[in-house]
Amino acid sequence: MGSDPQYAKYPDLALAQHIFTLTNSSAPNAAQLSSLKVLQDAITECKMAPLYRYLAHPVEGVLNSSGDGSSQKPIAASRKTSAAVNIMTSRKVPHKLDFSWDEKLYGELEKENQSELESFQKEEDEAAEKAGETEVQAAKGKRAEFWARVGDKDKAISSYESVFEKTGVLGTKIDLVLAIIRVGMFFADKQLVKKNVDRAKALIDTGGDWDRRNRLKAYQGLYLLTVRSYNLAAPLLLDSLSTFTSYELCTYSSLVVYSVLAGSVALKRVDFKAKVVDAPEIKAILGDGEDKLAALTGAASAGPGAGDEEMRDASGTTSAATSTAVNLTTLGSSASGQLEVETSIDFSPLASLVKSLYNGDYRSFFAALAAVEENFLSQDRYLWEHRGWFVREMRLRGYQQLLQSYRVVGLGSMAHDFGVSVDFLDRDLAKFIAADRIPCTIDRVNGIIETNRPDDKNKQYNDVVKQGDALITKLQKYGQAVRLRGSERG
């Protein structure tokens, strides 16, 4: 067993989501008003002078474009930095929301920040004089958490690195790197996140404990979502469901959403059924009626033998059910053991997406996909950037799933199945066909779609010919270069 996680409280990533919602034109007005209040309260209560300046300063703030120095006007946004672009959507606060700059408030917050820093310095000096290195490191750790709390990215990272250099305990080092990853996620610095995810993996490979190894899976999976590597994110996020403890990263409900979306677009049909459709952790959230009850009591199994009731040993039913039960007592509990209230989420569009895709109900699938885009992809800061790609890939998956079962399909019949017009289906399929994503041809005159079964032998032959041509060309260029150099020496 490893030690309890440290440095897990700050920064508050939920606050970054509120900043995102504040600038998201797709967010409901009520959600924006709620996010504005949460942000204002957090800035005041946590004394977040650096974050307040970063967001709202009339000249330097990322939510300001007027540059007129006015302290009372609602602030619109401009493209200040790449990080600002990633932390927001439209980079504009609606004029109906008053997130204005208050010089007096900023002065008070800055004064209180300075007072806290002086107390940290005093504690560090006393520890250096009267105690040992452990106490000095503890004081430095408090300063690092302070900078993460108030939203000063550069100073938080610098302070965490300073503590890291003087720390010898592997578990603490991993916790410090995870804290730096969260700072990067707060400010949407993907390069910083990638660098430190790799760094954390290297540390864990040297002997990290089970808990931190599982926590890193969630961190890595969430990072991969932000860079559109859903195929790599899916197994990590799905594996995290049964052992999730990284509540400083996101809520359990959010993890379920990320896992289902990643699995839906990335997994093959057999894996999709085993790890998403039949997964008890997902059924406990998305299921209804008997399915949810079965998941909660452990009667459902996500293994490859799910549904093989005839092979079940009646005498072992109770024990088997107990081993697969979902522990819902941990849902929404933080690392400190305190319960956190999760926002109520309507999972019905997500549940409909999974069910309709697997069952081949393509009309419902397209309707559910639109609802998922509206309710999830457009509202989450990690999913928003690649929402168009996700919707396109899911449409492709639906087309591929239907076409692979037939040699010839009527264009009108397929359009009816998906609930779209023939013209839309024609245009949409044409894009995928041109990109070699769907092996078929459209005969618009006869109103049919003919699928072309992939011939592996011919494909291998064509690949060898292409690669051989490329190799011969390179060898010819290399031979010419050698001859030229030989003539120079002569």
Residue, then its C-alpha position, 0 to 999 in steps of 0.5 A: m500500500g502506498s501513502d495517501p495522495q498529497y497536493a491533490k486539492y488545488p487547482d480546482l479544475a471545476l473552476a476551469q469548467h465554469i470559466f469555459t461555460l461563461t464564454n460558451s455561447s452554446a451553454p444555457n443562460a442559467a448555467q452561465l449565470s451560475s458559473l459567473k456566481v461560482l467564479q466570482d465567489a471563488i475569486t473572493e473566498c480563495k483570494m485569487a488575485p492572479l487569476y482575477r487579473y489573468l481573466a478580467h484586467p481591462v488591458e491584460g485580461v484574456l476576457n477583455s478586448s476593448g483595452d479601454g481600461s474601464s473598470q465597470k463595463p462588462i468585458a468581452a474577450s480577445r485572442k490574447t494567448s493560445a492558453a486563453v483560446n483553449i480555456m475558453t470557447s468563443r473567447k467572449v463573455p456575453h454582455k448580459l453577464d457582468f464580469s467586470w474589473d474592480e481595482k479595489l477588490y484586486g488590491e484587497l486580494e493582493k494584500e491578503n496574498q502577500s500576507e499569506l506569503e509572508s506567513f509561509q516564509k516565516e514558517e519556512d525560516e523557523a523550520a530551517e532554524k529549529a526543525g529539519e528538512t522535512e518541515v522546510q519541505a512542508a512549508k515550501g509545499k504550502r507555498a506551492e499549493f497557495w500559488a495553485r489555489v490563487g491561479d498563478k500558473d508559472k509560480a505554481i509550477s516553479s514552486y512544485e518543481s522546487v519541492f520536487e527537487k528536494t523530495g526523495v520519496l517516490g510517492t510524493k514525487i508522483d503527487l507533485v507531477l500530478a499536481i503540475i499536470r492539473v495546473g496544465m489542464f486548468f490552463a489548457d497547456k497541452q504541451l505541459v500536460k504531455k511532458n508531465v504525463d510522460r514524466a509521471k509514467a517514468l516515475i511509476d515504472t520505477g516502483g509507483d504504488w497501485d493507487r497512483r498507477n490507477r490515478l495516472k490512467a485517468y489523467q492520461g486518458l483525459y489528456l488523450l481525449t483533449v488531443r483527439s486520441y480516442n483510440l488510446a484514451a478508451p482502454l485507459l478510461l474504461d479501466s479507470l471506472s472500477t478503481f477510480t479515485s481521482y476526484e481532484l481530476c473530475t467527477y465519476s459521472s464525468l468519467v463515465v461520459y468520457s469513457v462511453l464516448a471514447g469507447s463508442v467511437a474507438l472500440k470494435r463491436v465485440d469490445f464495445k459490447a463487452k466494455v461499454v454496453d455490458a459493463p456493470e459500472i456503465k449500466a449502473i449509471l446509464g441503465d434503466g429498470e432491470d439493467k440498472l438493478a442487475a448492475l447495482t446488485g452485481a448480477a450483470s457481467a461485462g466479461p466475454g462470457a456475458g449472457d452464457e446463462e446455461m453455463r452458470d453454476a447455480s450454487g455459485t451465483t451469489s458469490a459471483a454476483t458479489s464479486t462483480a458488484v459496483n461499489l456506489t458508496t465511493l461515487g462522488s467521494s473525494a480523496s480526503g473522504q468527504l462527499e462532494v455533490e455532483t451536478s445532476i446529469d441527464f444520461s438518457p441521450l448517451a444511453s440512447l446512443v449506445k443502445s441504438l448503435y449496438n442494436g442497429d436502430y440508426r434513426s434513433f442513433f442519429a437523433a441520439l448523436a445530435a442530443v449528445e452533441e448538444n448536451f455533452l460535446s458542446q458543454d464540456r471543455y475537454l470535448w468541445e474542441h473536437r466535437g465536429w470530428f466526433v460527430r463525423e466519426m460516429r456517422l461513419r461508424g453507423y454507415q460502416q456498420l450497416l453497409q458491411s452486412y450487405r452487397v447492395v443497399g438502396l440509397g432511398s432505403m438507407a436514407h430512410d433507415f437513418g432518418v435523413s434525405v437522399d441528398f444528404l446521405d449522398r453528399d455525406l457518403a461521398k466524402f467518406i468514399a473519397a477519403d477511402r473510409i468506406p469501400c463502396t460506390i454510389d450509383r445515383v442513376n439506379g439509386i443503389i450503393e454497392t459495397n466493395r469487399p476488401d481483397d486482402k491479397n490484392k491490397q498487399y500486392n498493391d502495397v508491395v508495388k507502391q513501396g517497391d517503386a518508392l524504394i527503387t526511386k530512393l536507391q536511384k537517387y542514392g546511386q546518383a549521389v554516390r557517383l557524383r561524389g566519386s567523380e569529385r574525388g577523381 
